[in-house]
Structures are given as C-alpha cells and as structure tokens.
Amino acid sequence: MIETQTLAPPGAPPSRTGPARPPVRPRTGRLPVLVCGFVCAACGLVYELELVAFASYLIGDTVTQASVVLSVMVFAMGIGSLGAKRLHRHTAVGFGAVETLLALVGGCSAMALYAVYAWTGDRGGLWAEGPRCLLVAFSLAIGLLIGAEVPLLMELIQRIRRQDAPAAVADLFAADYVGALVGGLAFPFVLLPFFGQLTGALLTGTVNLVAGGALVLGLFRRDLTRRARWTLLLAGLTVLGVLASAAALSAEFERAARRAVYGTDVRVAERTGVQEIVLAGGTDGRPLDLYLDGRLGVGGRDARRYHEALVRPALAGTHARVLILGGGDGLAAREVLRHPGVRRVDIVELDPALAELARHDPGLTAANGHAYADPRVHLVTADALGWLRTAPAASYDTVIADLPDPGITAGTKLYSEEFYGLTRRVLAPGGRLVVHAGPVAARPRVFWTVAATLRSAGLAATPYRVPGHDPGVPAGPDHAAAAPTAPHDWGFLLAAPGRTAPPLRLDPAAPAGTLTPAALAADRRAAERTRIRGLPPSTLIHPRY
C-alpha cells in the first residue's frame, strides 16, 4: 500500500522537521565553526601540558607523569567520542554543555591539584596518594570532554552545509591540528612566563568557555529551546564567575598553599626561567631552607653537614683549582674557601636568579659566608654539560658535582656516561671528582648505577654515605617539601681517573668540622653493604634511573 501525502495549502510555509537553519549563509557560517574548533584544540592541549607540568613539579619524575597523563587522556578521548553519539539529536546544546563543563574542570584543575598537594600531601597513608589520584581523575575527565568535541563539531559543520565526509574531516582536523600547535607554543612562551600556572589555566578555561558559548548561543541559537538557551547562558555566566573569582584570589591562594607546604617562614618565592625558588627562614636566628621546584636544596642545620661531606674528602688531595658544577647557592664554595691553598673557584650554575639571591639575600649570604664576594670565586651561567664540552682539558684539580638528585628526570643527563667522560677530560693529573648520588638506603639501585656509570667513563670511585643529624628527621637535600617519606642520608662517590679508587680521608690542614676520619670509614662500610653489582651505566640516549 502506498501512503498518500497531504499537500500543504498554497502560500503556507514549508514544514520543518529537522533543526533550524543557521542565521547566516553557509560560506560565512563555516568559518566560526572552524575557528571554534581551532580555539578548543588550543585549550585542550594547554590543559594537557598544564597537568604534565604541575604533576612533574609537585610529584616529580617527569617521564612517568607525562606518560600517565597522556595515556589516560588519549584513552578517555576515545570513550568521549563514543559517548558523543548519544548527543546526535541535541548537538548544539550538547556542545555548549561540554564546553561549559570543560572550561570549569580544565580551568580549575591546577588550583585543585595544588590544594590537595599542599594540604594533604604530608599526612601519609592514603592521603599521600591524593595528588596522583586527582591527576588521573582530571586526565580522565578532561579527556572525555575533549573527545566529545570533534564529533559534535563535525555535526555542527554539517548543519551549515552538507558536504562529503572526507572534506569535512579534512577541514575540521586542519583547524584542530593548527590550534594544537598554537596551544602547545602558547603554554611555555606566553601563559607560564606572563601568567603562571594557576592563572594561565584559569585564563585558558575562560577562552574555552567564551568560544564555545559564542558559537552555540550565537550561530546555533535557533536550534535551542528557550529553556536550553537560558540554562546554557546562566551556566556559562556561573562558570565565568567562578573562574574570574579564582583568578582574583589566585595570588592569596598561592601564598596560603606555599605556607602550608613550606611553613610560615617563607620570605622569597620566585619563578625563574629555570625553576621555582623558595627561601624560608634564614633571618632572626631561624634555620634557612632553600627549595628548588619543591625539593629541599638546603635544609637548615643539615646544610653544613651535607656540604662538608661533599667537599672535604675531595679536597684532601691537590685543590688549587676547583670547579663546582651547580652549587649556585654558594654553600659548596663556602666550604671550599675554608681550605688553605685554593687559588681559584669556578662555579657553573644554570639559573642566574639563584646566584643573584646567593649574592644579595641576607639569609643566603649569611649561610654561604659571602662566598661570591671572594675574588677567587668566578661565576659562569651555563648548562654544565654544554660548558664542559668547550672547557680546556686538564684545567682543574678538583671537580665538585653539586647537582640535582639523579632520580629527577630533568637531571639524568648530568649523571650520564657522556657527562662523566667530559668531566674526566677537565681533571688534571691526580685530580678528583666528587658526586652526590642520592640517598643510599632509600634508593641503592640509583646510587650504584651512578657508580657503574663512573666506572664506564674511566673513573674509579670510593662510595660513602653520611646520615643526617637526627635519623628520625628527613635529611635534605632531595626530598619534596610535602613528602611524608623522605631519605635520611646522603650518598657520595669520590672518583679519580684510572682503576684505583682514591682513598677516603680528610685534609689535616683544613679547619675542623663535623666529619671525622673514623666516621668516614664507618660511612664507607655502610655504603658498601648496599652494593648492587652488574648494573649497566646510564647514557644520554637512554637514562636508566
């Protein structure tokens, strides 16, 4: 049976069974959709990079955090794309809701991560895993919402003008990839240096919300019911108010979070082009704590003990010309200058802002004994690995590697076979190299991998460890500010070219300190008991820490 169709009376408007036509011509209407796709892609990549950067700063181990964030987010994007099929009949309102929620979640993610880290990270137990769990949750939620964007934008662009699927996909993906490029470049070169991580994330959420809301409430407003229009508008204004309020309070929030992490004595908090520097105490008789990217670099009363253990055994031999790699705080230089016979000290420090603080901050200059005022001290601002490549051969009697912990991914190149090969080249005959290789008891595999790397570079090493003053109190440097389980000792390797390891002794002409020959001998035996044999060396191509 053939169904008959009822014809409309003459002059009646045609019936509309589908969505309303947009209020613009097809050629004009496609551009706003592609621009919105461009902006959404840029914001989405900023959310990813912001999560990776914040997790690396708060939790450490950049490679692991980047792998977790990217893998979870890509997986969630696939699930979000599948879920977007359920919004097929409500594309415009669905896209508006997705962008509103994404702006809220993505914009506030950095502040929420910092809050959990600051106020729960030192409680231990399950609380200590709060930042990691929240990182995964944000990666999952943001990935789900980003994944839903492309299918919905594809439907919206087809609403403007029907075209072949390959052409529509090509246009939308081109806008998406170019937007990702802009977002990836804007994060390190614009958002971080000019706005910081917290305000940068909030600003990104605001841009995301404005772009999505303008597209839906402007171009596709006829597809929305009156109730849907008002709901999206009120939700968008609410989220915009939340983001604006968070941005206005971000400075006070950051100060409160720093006090929660570092204590109430914070005097200096500075984000440089290399790292975040926080100075706490150091005046009015209070102990000085120096934090670099959230990790303790100088720890109160343990600072002198650590630098004595690093410097004094190395200067038991010839030490007229001393090279310090790292050590921009001047504390290792202070210890070097206490030894008679030192004619020149060269410090190679990556961050000029740290050296500037070491010259002028009252707490830090008091701790380093105004080392930079000594005419024998010369500062070079450079990457240690790159500087060693052009340094003259056999030019130093002693090299002191006062560098970030080898367990930090960003510093692994400074513990590689190539790095130690270049260091060996600048050592004069009979010269010595001392390396801080991380805690022995907590991470023996890392410590002995450094020893294996020295051996592969033609350096024989003598291991030793030095505990902190109080075995029950975490020893700095190396542990994160809010970490409940921090190392309680420091591990060192004293090395010299050849097959014979240098003896572990102290310079009798140097002023007395906290170290004694008997204690050093016991510390060497304690380190030897943790030895792990057969470990491969670390290289620039494939770090193994």
RAPEQUI-V84508 format. One record per residue. N is the residue number from 1. RES is the residue in three letters. PHI is phi as a letter, one per 40 degrees, with the letter a starting at -180 (NA if undefined). D_FIRST is the distance of its C-alpha to the first C-alpha in Angstrom with 2 decimals. Layout:
n=(N,N)
res=(RES,RES)
phi=(PHI,PHI)
d_first=(D_FIRST,D_FIRST)
This chain:
n=(1,2,3,4,5,6,7,8,9,10,11,12,13,14,15,16,17,18,19,20,21,22,23,24,25,26,27,28,29,30,31,32,33,34,35,36,37,38,39,40,41,42,43,44,45,46,47,48,49,50,51,52,53,54,55,56,57,58,59,60,61,62,63,64,65,66,67,68,69,70,71,72,73,74,75,76,77,78,79,80,81,82,83,84,85,86,87,88,89,90,91,92,93,94,95,96,97,98,99,100,101,102,103,104,105,106,107,108,109,110,111,112,113,114,115,116,117,118,119,120,121,122,123,124,125,126,127,128,129,130,131,132,133,134,135,136,137,138,139,140,141,142,143,144,145,146,147,148,149,150,151,152,153,154,155,156,157,158,159,160,161,162,163,164,165,166,167,168,169,170,171,172,173,174,175,176,177,178,179,180,181,182,183,184,185,186,187,188,189,190,191,192,193,194,195,196,197,198,199,200,201,202,203,204,205,206,207,208,209,210,211,212,213,214,215,216,217,218,219,220,221,222,223,224,225,226,227,228,229,230,231,232,233,234,235,236,237,238,239,240,241,242,243,244,245,246,247,248,249,250,251,252,253,254,255,256,257,258,259,260,261,262,263,264,265,266,267,268,269,270,271,272,273,274,275,276,277,278,279,280,281,282,283,284,285,286,287,288,289,290,291,292,293,294,295,296,297,298,299,300,301,302,303,304,305,306,307,308,309,310,311,312,313,314,315,316,317,318,319,320,321,322,323,324,325,326,327,328,329,330,331,332,333,334,335,336,337,338,339,340,341,342,343,344,345,346,347,348,349,350,351,352,353,354,355,356,357,358,359,360,361,362,363,364,365,366,367,368,369,370,371,372,373,374,375,376,377,378,379,380,381,382,383,384,385,386,387,388,389,390,391,392,393,394,395,396,397,398,399,400,401,402,403,404,405,406,407,408,409,410,411,412,413,414,415,416,417,418,419,420,421,422,423,424,425,426,427,428,429,430,431,432,433,434,435,436,437,438,439,440,441,442,443,444,445,446,447,448,449,450,451,452,453,454,455,456,457,458,459,460,461,462,463,464,465,466,467,468,469,470,471,472,473,474,475,476,477,478,479,480,481,482,483,484,485,486,487,488,489,490,491,492,493,494,495,496,497,498,499,500,501,502,503,504,505,506,507,508,509,510,511,512,513,514,515,516,517,518,519,520,521,522,523,524,525,526,527,528,529,530,531,532,533,534,535,536,537,538,539,540,541,542,543,544,545)
res=(MET,ILE,GLU,THR,GLN,THR,LEU,ALA,PRO,PRO,GLY,ALA,PRO,PRO,SER,ARG,THR,GLY,PRO,ALA,ARG,PRO,PRO,VAL,ARG,PRO,ARG,THR,GLY,ARG,LEU,PRO,VAL,LEU,VAL,CYS,GLY,PHE,VAL,CYS,ALA,ALA,CYS,GLY,LEU,VAL,TYR,GLU,LEU,GLU,LEU,VAL,ALA,PHE,ALA,SER,TYR,LEU,ILE,GLY,ASP,THR,VAL,THR,GLN,ALA,SER,VAL,VAL,LEU,SER,VAL,MET,VAL,PHE,ALA,MET,GLY,ILE,GLY,SER,LEU,GLY,ALA,LYS,ARG,LEU,HIS,ARG,HIS,THR,ALA,VAL,GLY,PHE,GLY,ALA,VAL,GLU,THR,LEU,LEU,ALA,LEU,VAL,GLY,GLY,CYS,SER,ALA,MET,ALA,LEU,TYR,ALA,VAL,TYR,ALA,TRP,THR,GLY,ASP,ARG,GLY,GLY,LEU,TRP,ALA,GLU,GLY,PRO,ARG,CYS,LEU,LEU,VAL,ALA,PHE,SER,LEU,ALA,ILE,GLY,LEU,LEU,ILE,GLY,ALA,GLU,VAL,PRO,LEU,LEU,MET,GLU,LEU,ILE,GLN,ARG,ILE,ARG,ARG,GLN,ASP,ALA,PRO,ALA,ALA,VAL,ALA,ASP,LEU,PHE,ALA,ALA,ASP,TYR,VAL,GLY,ALA,LEU,VAL,GLY,GLY,LEU,ALA,PHE,PRO,PHE,VAL,LEU,LEU,PRO,PHE,PHE,GLY,GLN,LEU,THR,GLY,ALA,LEU,LEU,THR,GLY,THR,VAL,ASN,LEU,VAL,ALA,GLY,GLY,ALA,LEU,VAL,LEU,GLY,LEU,PHE,ARG,ARG,ASP,LEU,THR,ARG,ARG,ALA,ARG,TRP,THR,LEU,LEU,LEU,ALA,GLY,LEU,THR,VAL,LEU,GLY,VAL,LEU,ALA,SER,ALA,ALA,ALA,LEU,SER,ALA,GLU,PHE,GLU,ARG,ALA,ALA,ARG,ARG,ALA,VAL,TYR,GLY,THR,ASP,VAL,ARG,VAL,ALA,GLU,ARG,THR,GLY,VAL,GLN,GLU,ILE,VAL,LEU,ALA,GLY,GLY,THR,ASP,GLY,ARG,PRO,LEU,ASP,LEU,TYR,LEU,ASP,GLY,ARG,LEU,GLY,VAL,GLY,GLY,ARG,ASP,ALA,ARG,ARG,TYR,HIS,GLU,ALA,LEU,VAL,ARG,PRO,ALA,LEU,ALA,GLY,THR,HIS,ALA,ARG,VAL,LEU,ILE,LEU,GLY,GLY,GLY,ASP,GLY,LEU,ALA,ALA,ARG,GLU,VAL,LEU,ARG,HIS,PRO,GLY,VAL,ARG,ARG,VAL,ASP,ILE,VAL,GLU,LEU,ASP,PRO,ALA,LEU,ALA,GLU,LEU,ALA,ARG,HIS,ASP,PRO,GLY,LEU,THR,ALA,ALA,ASN,GLY,HIS,ALA,TYR,ALA,ASP,PRO,ARG,VAL,HIS,LEU,VAL,THR,ALA,ASP,ALA,LEU,GLY,TRP,LEU,ARG,THR,ALA,PRO,ALA,ALA,SER,TYR,ASP,THR,VAL,ILE,ALA,ASP,LEU,PRO,ASP,PRO,GLY,ILE,THR,ALA,GLY,THR,LYS,LEU,TYR,SER,GLU,GLU,PHE,TYR,GLY,LEU,THR,ARG,ARG,VAL,LEU,ALA,PRO,GLY,GLY,ARG,LEU,VAL,VAL,HIS,ALA,GLY,PRO,VAL,ALA,ALA,ARG,PRO,ARG,VAL,PHE,TRP,THR,VAL,ALA,ALA,THR,LEU,ARG,SER,ALA,GLY,LEU,ALA,ALA,THR,PRO,TYR,ARG,VAL,PRO,GLY,HIS,ASP,PRO,GLY,VAL,PRO,ALA,GLY,PRO,ASP,HIS,ALA,ALA,ALA,ALA,PRO,THR,ALA,PRO,HIS,ASP,TRP,GLY,PHE,LEU,LEU,ALA,ALA,PRO,GLY,ARG,THR,ALA,PRO,PRO,LEU,ARG,LEU,ASP,PRO,ALA,ALA,PRO,ALA,GLY,THR,LEU,THR,PRO,ALA,ALA,LEU,ALA,ALA,ASP,ARG,ARG,ALA,ALA,GLU,ARG,THR,ARG,ILE,ARG,GLY,LEU,PRO,PRO,SER,THR,LEU,ILE,HIS,PRO,ARG,TYR)
phi=(NA,c,c,c,b,c,c,c,c,d,g,c,c,c,c,b,c,b,c,c,c,c,c,b,c,d,c,c,c,c,c,d,c,c,c,c,c,c,c,c,c,c,c,c,c,c,d,c,c,c,c,c,c,c,c,c,c,c,b,g,f,d,c,c,c,c,c,c,c,c,c,c,c,c,d,c,c,c,c,c,c,c,c,c,c,c,c,d,c,b,c,c,c,c,c,c,c,c,c,c,c,c,c,c,c,c,c,c,c,c,c,c,c,c,c,c,c,c,b,b,c,b,c,g,g,c,c,c,c,d,d,c,c,c,c,c,c,c,c,c,c,c,c,d,c,c,c,c,c,c,d,c,c,c,c,c,c,c,c,c,a,c,a,d,d,d,c,c,c,c,c,c,c,c,c,c,c,c,c,c,c,c,c,c,c,c,c,c,b,b,c,c,c,c,b,g,c,c,c,c,c,c,c,c,c,c,c,d,c,c,c,c,c,c,c,c,c,c,c,b,c,c,c,b,c,d,c,c,c,c,c,c,c,c,c,c,c,c,c,c,c,c,c,c,c,c,c,c,c,c,c,c,c,c,c,c,c,c,c,c,c,b,h,c,c,c,b,b,b,b,c,c,c,b,a,c,b,b,b,b,g,g,b,f,g,c,c,c,b,b,b,b,f,g,b,c,c,b,b,f,c,c,c,c,c,c,c,c,c,c,c,c,c,c,c,c,c,c,a,c,b,b,b,b,c,g,g,c,c,g,c,c,c,d,c,c,c,c,c,c,g,c,b,a,b,b,b,b,b,c,b,c,c,c,c,c,c,c,c,b,c,c,c,c,c,c,c,c,g,f,c,c,c,c,c,c,c,b,b,b,c,a,c,c,c,c,c,c,c,b,c,c,c,f,b,b,c,b,b,b,c,b,b,d,d,c,c,c,d,c,b,c,c,c,b,c,c,c,c,c,c,c,c,c,c,c,c,c,d,g,c,b,b,b,b,c,b,g,c,c,c,c,b,c,c,c,d,c,c,c,c,c,c,c,c,c,c,g,b,c,b,b,c,a,b,b,c,c,d,b,d,c,b,d,c,c,c,g,c,c,c,b,c,c,b,b,c,b,a,b,b,b,b,c,b,a,c,h,b,b,c,c,c,c,a,b,c,c,c,c,c,c,b,c,c,b,d,c,c,c,c,c,c,c,c,c,c,c,c,c,d,b,c,g,c,c,c,c,b,c,c,a,c,b,c)
d_first=(0.00,3.78,6.35,9.35,12.75,15.87,18.66,22.11,24.78,27.33,30.08,28.33,28.91,26.11,24.62,26.05,24.09,26.61,30.41,32.55,34.00,37.67,40.30,41.67,40.77,39.38,42.62,44.72,42.60,42.70,46.48,46.73,44.31,46.40,49.61,48.38,47.57,51.09,52.72,50.79,51.80,55.41,55.49,53.89,56.58,59.30,58.13,58.43,61.86,63.07,62.23,63.97,67.01,67.41,66.99,69.54,71.97,71.60,71.03,72.44,71.49,69.37,67.77,66.50,65.21,63.42,61.82,60.64,59.24,57.46,56.01,54.74,53.37,51.50,50.02,48.96,47.40,45.03,44.05,43.66,41.31,39.05,39.28,38.28,34.68,34.32,35.17,32.38,30.72,34.18,35.96,38.38,39.57,39.74,41.90,44.13,44.66,45.47,48.03,49.65,50.09,51.26,53.85,55.21,55.37,56.57,58.97,60.66,60.72,64.20,65.75,64.26,65.50,68.95,69.13,68.30,70.78,73.52,73.40,72.32,73.36,76.87,76.02,75.52,73.27,69.56,70.31,71.58,68.12,66.54,66.50,64.91,62.21,61.47,61.38,58.68,56.73,56.86,55.93,52.89,51.78,52.38,50.68,47.52,47.34,48.18,45.55,42.84,43.95,42.74,39.06,38.91,40.74,38.37,35.40,37.43,38.41,34.81,34.11,36.68,35.25,32.77,34.64,34.79,35.67,38.99,40.16,39.38,41.09,44.07,44.59,44.38,46.53,49.10,49.53,49.65,52.34,54.47,54.32,55.45,58.37,59.42,59.17,61.14,63.90,63.95,64.59,68.01,69.19,68.10,66.89,69.50,72.61,71.85,69.92,70.47,67.99,67.26,66.90,65.17,62.39,62.05,61.94,59.22,57.11,57.64,56.53,53.46,52.53,53.14,51.08,48.02,48.29,48.75,45.65,43.33,44.89,45.44,42.77,39.86,40.85,37.68,35.69,37.78,37.65,40.89,41.74,41.18,43.35,46.19,45.97,46.25,48.99,51.06,50.63,51.69,54.70,55.70,55.63,57.46,60.08,60.48,60.99,63.40,65.39,65.61,66.85,69.46,70.68,70.46,74.15,75.31,72.83,74.14,77.72,76.95,75.15,78.11,80.49,78.44,78.49,81.97,83.89,85.32,87.86,85.51,87.47,85.59,81.88,81.09,78.12,79.53,77.86,78.52,78.23,78.59,82.23,83.19,86.83,87.76,91.32,94.28,96.31,98.59,99.25,95.62,94.47,92.41,88.88,87.12,83.39,81.60,77.80,78.14,80.52,84.15,86.40,89.64,90.08,92.97,95.99,94.44,94.38,98.03,97.80,94.77,96.37,99.68,97.92,96.09,99.10,102.39,101.98,100.85,103.90,106.37,106.80,107.44,105.62,107.08,103.72,100.69,97.01,94.55,90.87,88.95,91.17,90.61,91.69,95.27,95.99,96.49,98.71,100.78,101.45,102.30,104.78,106.70,107.91,111.06,110.90,107.47,107.78,104.17,100.80,97.59,94.41,91.03,88.46,84.86,84.48,87.03,86.15,87.40,90.67,91.01,90.70,93.24,95.64,95.31,93.72,96.64,95.32,94.38,97.56,99.65,97.87,98.34,101.93,101.24,100.75,99.37,102.61,104.56,105.32,104.70,100.99,98.64,94.90,92.30,88.72,86.56,84.30,86.68,85.05,84.98,88.54,89.90,88.68,91.14,93.95,97.25,98.04,100.63,100.97,100.80,102.82,100.27,96.53,94.90,91.10,90.26,86.51,83.29,82.57,81.34,78.41,76.93,74.51,75.66,79.22,78.72,79.82,83.20,83.64,82.61,84.75,84.68,85.97,88.82,89.70,90.17,92.15,94.41,95.13,96.55,98.82,102.47,104.41,104.87,102.08,99.78,96.19,95.00,91.33,89.70,87.15,85.53,86.24,87.52,86.78,83.22,82.08,84.43,81.96,81.75,85.54,86.26,83.63,85.65,88.77,87.10,86.06,89.64,90.92,88.53,89.80,93.39,94.48,96.07,95.33,97.05,94.68,95.62,94.00,95.22,93.99,93.65,96.30,94.45,92.42,90.26,89.32,86.90,88.79,87.77,86.71,83.25,81.59,78.88,79.92,77.58,77.70,78.88,79.91,82.10,84.64,88.22,90.05,90.22,90.44,92.44,93.31,96.60,96.40,98.65,98.24,99.20,99.09,101.44,99.99,102.17,104.19,103.05,105.93,106.84,109.06,112.35,113.17,110.05,110.27,109.52,105.99,103.90,103.64,106.40,106.97,106.69,103.37,102.01,103.07,101.28,98.19,98.17,98.35,95.52,93.31,94.25,93.12,89.51,89.54,86.41,87.15,85.04,82.84,81.64,82.63,80.33,79.54,77.97,75.09,74.21,75.87,76.12,76.83)
